[in-house]
Amino acid sequence: TSCDNSKKPNKDGSGCFTCAIEGCSHCDMDNKCEACSSGKVSPGRKSCVDGCPSNSTDTDSVCVCSDGYSPDDAGTSCVSSGANRSGLSTGAIAGISVAVVVVVGGLVGFLCWWFVCRGKA
């Protein structure tokens, strides 16, 4: 597939994509590099790099983040993605915490009423 100057082909030659990434020879989505003319594709596929960063491996000249790591916002390095391993959102964790406090408070209040107020009767 031949593409005009502003676009680059994907590796299998089935399409052209907008790709302003310096050093990138093939893109498979708009501004997502598939192959570099020299060097390797960065973990986030947003640039071409000389070598893969730490916590990543070279797979066919594409840097892939190791298990437990994901590309950072810039797409140039791999950062730990295990800060919240439970899979629950921060809001869900906060909601569960508030519910637990309310239930425990209600239980303590009921027990106080049971032993103090009912004990006088």
C-alpha positions as CSV (number, residue, x, y, z in Angstrom):
1,T,0.0,0.0,0.0
2,S,1.4,3.4,-0.9
3,C,0.3,6.2,1.4
4,D,0.5,10.0,1.0
5,N,3.1,12.0,2.9
6,S,1.1,12.6,6.1
7,K,0.2,8.9,6.5
8,K,2.2,5.6,7.0
9,P,1.2,2.1,6.2
10,N,0.7,-0.8,8.6
11,K,3.0,-3.8,8.3
12,D,0.7,-6.0,6.3
13,G,0.0,-3.1,3.8
14,S,-3.8,-3.1,4.2
15,G,-4.2,0.5,5.4
16,C,-2.7,3.9,5.9
17,F,-2.8,5.8,9.2
18,T,-1.9,9.3,10.4
19,C,1.4,8.9,12.1
20,A,3.6,11.9,13.2
21,I,5.9,9.7,15.4
22,E,9.6,10.4,14.5
23,G,11.4,7.4,13.3
24,C,8.3,5.3,12.9
25,S,8.1,3.4,9.6
26,H,4.7,1.7,10.1
27,C,1.6,2.5,12.2
28,D,-1.4,0.2,12.8
29,M,-3.6,2.9,14.3
30,D,-3.5,6.7,14.2
31,N,-0.3,7.7,16.1
32,K,0.4,4.2,17.3
33,C,3.7,2.9,16.0
34,E,3.9,-0.7,14.8
35,A,7.6,-0.6,13.6
36,C,10.5,1.8,13.7
37,S,13.0,2.4,10.8
38,S,15.8,2.1,13.4
39,G,15.5,1.1,17.1
40,K,12.5,-0.3,18.9
41,V,8.9,0.7,19.5
42,S,8.4,2.1,23.0
43,P,6.0,0.3,25.4
44,G,3.2,2.8,24.8
45,R,3.9,2.7,21.0
46,K,4.2,6.5,21.0
47,S,7.9,6.7,20.1
48,C,10.9,4.9,18.9
49,V,13.7,4.1,21.4
50,D,17.2,2.7,21.2
51,G,16.6,0.1,23.9
52,C,13.7,-1.2,25.9
53,P,13.3,0.4,29.4
54,S,13.5,-1.6,32.6
55,N,10.5,-3.9,33.4
56,S,10.0,-4.6,29.7
57,T,11.1,-7.2,27.1
58,D,12.0,-6.9,23.4
59,T,9.4,-8.8,21.4
60,D,10.2,-8.5,17.6
61,S,11.6,-5.0,18.1
62,V,8.6,-3.9,20.2
63,C,9.1,-3.2,23.9
64,V,6.4,-5.0,25.9
65,C,5.9,-4.3,29.6
66,S,6.4,-7.3,31.9
67,D,3.6,-8.8,34.0
68,G,2.4,-6.4,36.7
69,Y,3.6,-3.3,34.7
70,S,2.0,-1.0,32.2
71,P,3.1,1.9,30.0
72,D,3.3,5.3,31.7
73,D,1.3,8.2,30.4
74,A,4.2,9.3,28.1
75,G,4.4,5.7,26.8
76,T,8.2,5.6,27.3
77,S,8.6,3.4,30.4
78,C,6.8,0.7,32.3
79,V,5.4,1.5,35.8
80,S,3.9,-0.8,38.3
81,S,0.2,-1.4,37.8
82,G,-0.2,-3.2,41.1
83,A,-0.9,-0.3,43.4
84,N,-4.6,-1.4,43.6
85,R,-4.5,-5.1,43.1
86,S,-8.0,-5.8,44.3
87,G,-9.5,-4.4,41.2
88,L,-12.0,-2.2,43.1
89,S,-12.1,1.5,42.4
90,T,-11.1,4.0,45.0
91,G,-14.8,5.1,45.3
92,A,-15.9,1.6,45.9
93,I,-13.3,1.1,48.7
94,A,-14.4,4.4,50.3
95,G,-18.1,3.5,50.1
96,I,-17.4,0.1,51.7
97,S,-15.4,1.7,54.4
98,V,-18.2,4.2,55.2
99,A,-20.8,1.4,55.3
100,V,-18.7,-0.6,57.7
101,V,-18.3,2.4,60.0
102,V,-22.1,3.0,60.0
103,V,-22.9,-0.7,60.7
104,V,-20.4,-0.9,63.5
105,G,-21.7,2.4,65.0
106,G,-25.3,1.1,64.8
107,L,-24.3,-2.1,66.5
108,V,-22.5,-0.3,69.3
109,G,-25.5,2.1,69.8
110,F,-27.9,-0.8,69.9
111,L,-25.8,-2.7,72.5
112,C,-25.6,0.4,74.6
113,W,-29.3,0.9,74.5
114,W,-29.9,-2.8,75.2
115,F,-27.7,-2.9,78.3
116,V,-28.2,0.7,79.7
117,C,-31.9,1.5,79.0
118,R,-33.3,-2.0,79.2
119,G,-31.3,-2.7,82.3
120,K,-33.2,-0.1,84.2
121,A,-36.6,-1.6,83.4
